[in-house]
Amino acid sequence: MPSHRHRSSAVAATITAFAVLLTGCGGTRVSDEAIERAAGVGQAVQVANPDAAAGVVPDAGVVAPVPGAVDPAAAANPAAVDTGPATTGTTTTTTNSAGSTKSNAQTAASGGAKASGGGKASGPATGPVIRVGAVGTFTGPVGALVKDTITGIRVWMQWINARGGVAGHPIEVLVGDDGGDPARFNSIEQQFVEQKGAVAFLYATLGFSPNGNNKYLDAKKIFTLGTEGGLETAYNNPYVLTATPTGKVNADSILLALGDVARPLGKKKFAEFACSDFGLCDNFDQRWSNPEALKAVGFEIVARGRPSLTQPDYTAQCLAAKQGGAEVIMLALDTASLRRFAGDCARQNYRPIFGTADLLALSSLPSDPNADGMIIASKMAPWTDTSVPGIAKVTQAFAQYAPGAPPTGGNTNGWILGRFFESIGKNFPAGEVTLADVEAGVYGVKNDNLDGMTFPITMVKGQPMKRQLCYGVVVIKNAKYSRFPGKALRCTGTLPGASG
C-alpha cells in the first residue's frame, strides 16, 4: 500500500475533531497593511529615483527601525531577560521597479540580546556585513500573493541580527521590485551583486515575470535559496535551491493535505479551479487533474476550470462543481478571489470543503465567515503548531518584531529561507564572506531539517536538489488559522508522475 495512503485506526476521532474545527466563527484580525507596517514591508515601494535611467541604486534615506515588543517571557520573569536592544544593526535596502532605493542604516553590531523565551544570549555581530537579495514582483496582483514572504525575511533578519548575526556577521537584506518586467528582474540582481556586493539571494519570484529566466545569477554561479514554489527549477538548476516542495511536488503536497482531511470523512468527489492569469497555475491545474495522482490520494474529479483572478463573480464555477456533486474544491486563487468564490458558493447554499495553498492565504482570509472550515496546505510544518521548534521560534520572533501580527504561511516561508541561509553560513569565516564561502556552505548542509520545519536537506556539489515531499495542514476556525489534528509535518513519497 503506498505510503501516502494514510490509514488510521482512529478515523472516528479524526472526524469528530474535524467537525469541531469546522464549527464557529467570529473574532477580529490584524489587517495585512498593519502587519506590513509592523515588519517594515510598508516601505517596500518607494518614489521613483531620477537617477534610475542611469542604473544607479543610491542610498536615498533612512527608514525608521521596526519597534520591538516586550517578549512574553519578559513579562512573566523580567529578571530572566536581557534588557539590551531588541533590534540590532542592519541595513534594509529596497529597490522598486524604477530603481529607487531606501536604506535603513543602523548600527552594524550590537551586544546580543537574549533569544526569545529566555534562551542563551549570543555574542555581538562583529564581522563584516553580509548582503543578500530578494527580487521579484512585489506590487500589483502578484505582489499580493508573495509579499508576505518578504515580511518573513525581514522579521528573520531582525531576529538573527539581535542574536549575533550569521556566524558573527550582521545581515543586510536588499529587496528589489521588478514591477513585472523580466528585464528589470535580472537588472536588479546585477545591481545588487555588482554595486551592493550581494553574495546570495534568499528569494526570487521566478515563476512570474522572469518565467524561470535566472540567467544573470546562473552565469555568476550565485545561489537563490527559494522561490514562490510554482516551477520545477530547483530540480534541474543547481543554483536555484528550495527548502520546501516546489513545482509539481508543491502541487502534490497541497493535494495530499486536502486528501488527509477528506478521506476520513468519506468525501471523494473533487473539483479544482486554478487561475488562468499566470503560467505557473498551469502546473497546479495539470497535477490536480492528473488521474494517477488523484487516484493515489483517493479523489474522483467531477469539475475543473481556469477562472481569472479579475473575475467579479464565480457563480458559474460554483454551480458546475455543485452539479457535479463535488464535496471538495481545490482553489489556486488569491485571497480576494478565494473570498469571492466561497461567498458565491454560499449564496447557492453550497458549502463544500475548500482547500488552497499557504502562500495564497493572507492574514485577512479567516475574517471572512464564508472561509470558515477552509483547509490551508502548508509546504512546511504548519505555522499554527508551536510544538515544532522552528515554528515556536518564528512565533516568538513575530511577537517581538511584528507585535499583534501572528505568522501566516507566506511569512513563515520567508522565515524558513532565512533559517536555510543560517544553515549555509554556520561556518562562514570571520572576515569578508565571498561567493566561494557561500558555495562551500551550501555543499556543507547535511541532513538539516531546519528546526523540524521541513524535510532533511542534504546538498551535493554540482547537483540540483532531489524531490522530497513534506507538508502540513491548517484549518480556519473561529476567524483564525488553527492547528489541524494529527502529525504536524507529514512526509511521504511523491505522487505518480511528479518527476516526469
ABEGO torsion letter per residue (X at the ends): XBAABBBBAAAAAAAAAAAAAABEBEEBBBBAAAAAAAAGAAAABBBBBAAAAAGBBBBAEBBBBBBBBBBAAAAABAAABBABBABBBBBBBBBBAAGBBBBBBBBABBAGBBBBGGBBBBBBBABBBBBBBBBEBABEAAAAAAAAAAAAAAAAAAAAAAAGEBGGBBBBBBBBBAGGBAAAAAAAAAAAAAAAGBABBABBBAABAAGGBAAAAAAAGBBBABBAGABAAAAABAABBBABBBEAAAAAAAAAAAAAAAAAAGBABBBBBBBAABAAAAAAAAAAABAAAAAAAGBBBABBBBBBAABABAAAAAAAAAAAGBABBBBBBBAAAAAAAAAAAAAAGBBBBBBBBAAABBAAAAABAAABGBBBBBABBBAABAABAAAAAAAAAAAAABBGBBBBAAAAAAAAAAAAAAAAAAABBABBBBAAAAAAAAAABBGBAGGGABBBBBBBBGBBBBBBBBBBBBBBBGGBBBBBBEBABBBBBBBBGAAX
